[in-house]
Amino acid sequence: MASRSKVAVAAVLTLSAAAACSTSSGPKQSPEEKAVRAAYTNYWSAWIAASAKDDSNAPALLAAVKGDQLVRLQANLVAAAGRGQHAQGSVQHDIKQVAVTGQRATLVDCVDVTGWLLYDATGKPVADQLVQRPRQLGAYVLALDGAAWVVTESTVSGSC
């Protein structure tokens, strides 16, 4: 299953690279695509809020993320808390593509994390962090969990 997801993510990344060069506004979004976009935005809101508090069990995070992605985010939060650090700030998005097939969806986003920084326990920015980070081209897999879309995987393939 994981290799099928990686192939799907790779295919979406390839298609999105071509789509990113297009200047057209694209086709109208289906209700499913709108729901996936909303779930993805909710995922980032939950991740940013949990990161600001180093709360690996934040209810909003647990509702927005499942599977390997949740395990990875929780490990990052626990590690940051162990270092006495937390992340805060904002993230900007430029969603390039959304594809929905049944109960799975892929979303490709050019994520700008330059406004989301690490801070120490005193509230000062961590000195040795990379501040001038490139925008990251990320592919996200979402799945229906009951009636709600949740993020289950992500891959960063480079800068955009």
N, C-alpha and C positions, 0 to 999 in steps of 0.2 A: 504494500500500500504506500509506503513512504517513497519508493522509487517512482511509482506512478505519479505521486504528487510532485516530485522533483521534475519529472518530465513535463507535467502540466505547467509548473511554474516557469521552467525554461522556455516553453513555447509561448507563454504569455509575455515574458520578458522580450523575446525576439519580436513578437508582433508589436509590442508597445514601443520598441525602439523606432520602428517604422511609423507608428502612429504619432510619436512625439514630434516628428518632422512635418506632419500635416498641419495645415493652417485652417482646415475646415472645422466647424463646430461639432460635427459628428451627428449621428442619428439621435433621435429623442430617446431618453432613458425609459426603460420599462419599470413597472412598479417594483419588480424584484431587484433591479439594479439600484434603484433609489434606496430600497431597504438595505442592501449590502453597503452602499456608501454611508448610510446613517449608522449602521452597526460598526463600520470601520472608524468613523469619527468618534463614536462612543468608546471604542477600544482605546483610541489615543487619549481621550479625556480621562478615562479610568487609569491608564498607565501613568500619565503625567501626575494625576492626583495621588496615586499610590506611591510614586517616586518621591514626591515632595515630603511624604511622611514616613518613607521606608516601611510601608504597610503591605507586606506580602499576602495578607489575607483580606484586603479591602473588599467589601461586598461588591462594589461596582466592578472591580478587576475580575473577581471570581465569576461574575455574570457575563463579562464581555470576552473572556479568553478561556480556552479549554485545551486539553491535551499537552503536547510537547511545548507549545508556545507558552502556556501558563507555567509549566515547570521551569522553563528558561527565564521568564520574567521574575518569578519568585526567587530563583537562585541569584539573579542580579540584585534584587532588593535586599536579600539577606547579606550578600557580600558587601554592598554599600553600607548597610547599617553596621556591619562588623568593622568597617573602616571609619565609622563616625561621619559618613557622608550621605548626602541626599541630593537629588536632582530637582531643579525647579526652573521654570521659565515656560516658553512656548515653542511649539513646533508648527511649521507651515507646510502645507500640502499642495501638490499639483497632481491630482489624480489623472493618470493617462488612459487607463482602460479598466473596465469592469466586464467580466464575463460570467454569466450564471448558467450552470448546467445542472438541472435537477436540484439536489440538495447541497451542491458544492458551488463555490464561486471563487474566482481569482480576481484580485485587484492589484494594479500596478500604480505605484505612486512615486513621485519625485519628492522626497521628504527633506525639508530643510530644518536641521536640528541645531543651527548655530545659536539660537536663542534659548536653548535648553542646556543648562550648565550644572556642574557638580559644585556643591558647597560643603564646607566642613561644619563641625558641630557649633562653631561660633557664628556661622552665617556668612563667612568669607568665602569667595570663590576659591576652589582648589587650584593651587598655583601651577601644577604641572600638566594640566589638561590641555588637550588640543582645542583651541578656541576657533580657529579658522578651518572648520571642517567643510568638506564639499557637500553639496546636496547628494543624497543617497537614493539610488534607484532600487526600490524594494518591491518585491512581489509577496502578496499576502494571500493565504488560502483561508476561506471562511466556509463554515458548514452550518447547516440548520441544526439547532439544538432545541428540539420542540418546535416552537413557533418563532424562535429568535435566531438571527445570524450571529455567530461568534467566530473570532479569529482563532485558528488552530495551528497555523504555521506561518513563518516568514523567512524570506531570503533576501539579503542585500547583495546585488550583483555588481555594484560599482557606483561611480558618480554619475550625475545627470546634469 
